[in-house]
């Protein structure tokens, strides 16, 4: 039963992306490119996971400070500089 399910998923993948009309070496090349692109996406997503998962409040404060630290913000507020 699981083999039948896997075969159906492979068939659906081939039909969706039009791979059924390619030669085996072209299918292999396409799948290799897709695998490399997915690896880049997941690897860089994992590397930047802490930045992605920051709480929205921390990110909002960071942008409200306009990338300035608290000292520069206090000085600019004292002199009315935006």
N, C-alpha and C positions, 0 to 999 in steps of 0.2 A: 504494500500500500504506500509506504513512504517513497519507494522508488518511482511509482506512478506519479506521486505528487511532485517530486523533484523534476521528473521529465516534463511535466506540464509547465512548471515554472521556467525551465530552460527554454521550452518552446515559446512561451509567452514573451520572454526576454528577446529571443531571436526575431520573433514577428514584430514586436514593438519597435525595435531599433533597425529593422530591415536586414538583420544579419543572415537570414536564411538564404539570401541570394548571393552571398559572398563565398569565395573559395575558403577552404579551411585556414590557409595561411593569413588571409585577410581578416578572418574572424579572430584569429589568435592575436594579430597586431592590434585590432580594435580593442579587444579585451585587455591587452597589456596596457594600452594607453589609458583606458578607463581605470584600471587598477592603480596605475601611477598617479593619476589625478585624484582618485579617492584617498590614496595614501597621503598626498600633500595636504588635502583638506583636513583629514583626521589628525595628522601629525601637528599641523599648525594650530588647529583648534585645540588640541590637547596642551600644546605649549602655552597658549594664551588663555587657558581656562580660568585662571585666577582673575584676569582682567574682565573676562566675559561674565563671571559669576559675582562680581562686586555688587554690593547692594545698590539699588537705584538711588538711595539717599546719599551714599558716599560719592557716587558718580555726579549727582546733581551739585553737591557742595564743591566738588572739584571743578566743574564747569562754571559755577557761580564765582569762584575765586579767579576765574580766567587764567588758570595755570600759574597764579601768583601765590606766594606763601602768605601766612597770616600777617607777618610784619609789613610786607609791601601793601597788603590790603588795608591795614590800620593807617598807614601813612597816607595812602591815597584818599581814604575816607576823611581823614583829618583836614586835608586841603581841598576836599570837594572834587577830586579827580576821579573820573570814572574809569 
